[in-house]
Amino acid sequence: MDLEILRTRINEIDKEIVKLFVERMQTSAKIAEAKSEKNLPVLDKKRENIVIQNVMNEAGEEFELYIKTLYNTMFEVSRNYQSSLINKTTPISQEILQNIQNPKIEFPRKATVACQGVEGSYAEQACSKLFNIRNTMFFNNFESVFNAVETGLCQYGVLPIENSSAGSVTEVYDLMCKHKFYIVKSTKLHVNHALVSKKGVNLSDIKEVISHEQALQQCSEFFKLLPDIKVTLFENTATAAKYISECDRNDIAAICSTDCAKLYGLSILKENLQNNQNNYTRFICIAKDMEIYAGSNKISLMLSVEHRPGSLYEMIGNVACQGLNLSKIESRPIPGKDFEFLFYFDIEGSVFSTYVLDLIKNMESSAERFTFLGCYSEI
């Protein structure tokens, strides 16, 4: 058969489809108006299921799965359109609108900042990228950083959220469920790990290495070469280095940064221990109140969806319908619920755009639980 003739026919069919699709969307707009008058929700799952079954029967067995996929996509587009027309203000969208009416132009240069660990930590290095002048307060664990911000003891907190080699810092994600806060900025830090010890100690003397779990994971290939060395977890790389400087042992080493080694007067036995030389850790800067600055182009959300087939797919479809990139999705179990999860979304977009605000309103209305974590920029 002639390919060009077939393509011409496809073009003719597409014109008919587009005409009918536009007519369908115009009718959908009238339905949105009727739903708004009767205070009905946009989603009518029972109606959608009836339509799906009807069109699958019309399509026949060969095409029934394809037509189901097509109509599920069309429902997502229609729901997004209806939601934008009804345009009801939700509590979170109202708070965002109030925040961006007089947008903040410049991120603060000076602040009191909470970090986990001690002086010389990677978190402190991230702080130095975010703030020119800072009063840094150090805490023993991540939850204490959240508490310091939540109670107003510190204006901001800086926490590691993920590493390009070892993945997410799950403890921080879990604490994000527990505390009320907003992400106001983030930064990526290039991480080079070094093995450090007291001066005069050789690598052959080392029987134990201490560091944070993430740092040890990022250097796993190094430990395969030294299988007899004991590995011990510490709450922080800088805390581990400080411990080495204060203890009496000469058979113990730590993994930390070279700057940290210099700070505590330690000898560098080996540098660049990380498996991947392109090793980055992403840090978030959190605040008690919402702060959205001009130029913010990244959105973080936390939500749960109804425990049924397709619910997460529909939520992701909301993002796709707006042409936005979902750059990260992370799941964490919901305590007390079997095989149900909270999802963390990172979306490339700005709440200064009307269609992004419509997306947030739609997601907030559709989710069982929805938390807006912030709109911010990354340096």
C-alpha positions, 0 to 999 in steps of 0.5 A: 500500500502507498505510505503517502496515501495512508498518511494523508488519510491519517491527517484527515482522521486527525482533523476530525479527532481534533474537532471532536476533542475541542467540542468535548472540552467545550462541553466539559467546560459547561459540565464544570460550570454545572458542578460548580453551581451544585458544589460537586467535586470535579472527579466523578470516578463512577461516571468515568468507569461507566464511560471506560467500559462503554468505549472498551466495548465499542472498540472491541477486544483488539483495541480495548486496552489502547482505548482505555489508556486513551480515555484515562489520559483524556479524563486527566486533561478534562479534569485539569481543565475543569479544575482551572475553570472552577478555580476554587481557592484552597488553603495552601494556594491562598497562603501562596498567593498572599506570599507572592503578592509582594515577592521577596527579591533577595535571599538574606545574606546574614542569618542564625542557622542550625546545622547537624554535627560540629564545626567542619561538617559538610552542612557547614560548607553548605551554609557558607554557600547559602549565607555570607554572614552566619551565626551557626548553631550545631546540634547532635541530630537532624530532628534537633535542627527541625526543632530549632527552626520550628521553635524559632531558636534559629531562623534557618536550618540546613539539612542534607536531603540526597546524594548522587551516589548513595541516594536519599537521606531517609531520616530527613525525609521521615522527619519532614512528615513530623515537622512543619517547615518550608524549604526556602533554598537549596544547594548542591555541594561537591563532596570529596571524602578523605581518610584522616587520622592522627599525625604519624599514623600509617594506613597499615596501622588502621583497624577501625574507620568511623564516619556517617552512614552516607559517607561510608556508603559513598566509599564502599569500593575503598572498603572492599580493598580493606575487608578486615577494617571495622566500620563504625557509624557516627552521627556526622563526618565532622563529629567523627574527625573531632573524635579522632583528634581527641581520642588516644588511639592510633589505630582509628581513622575517620572519613571526612573532608580535607578542610575538616582534617585541617581544622582538627589538625589531622593527617590525610592518609588518602583522598578522593575515596568516594566511588564516584568522583562526580559525587554531590550532596544536595542540601535544603535550607528550611524556615518556619514560615513560607518564603518565596523569592523572585526567580524560584523555579523548583517546587517540593510537595508531600502527599498521599493518595487514595489506596486504589489502582491508578491513584498515583498515576492520576496524580502524576498525570496532573503534572504531565498535563501542565507540561512540567517536569517531575524531577524527583519522586520519593516514597516513604511508608506511612506509619501504622498503615500497611503498604501505604506511602507518602510521596515526595515530589520535586517539580520544575516550575514556579508558583508565580505562574497561574497554571502552576498554581492551578496544578497545586490547587488541583493536587491539593483537592485530589490528594488525601493528604497534601503538604506544600514544602516550598517554591525555591531556587537551587544554587 
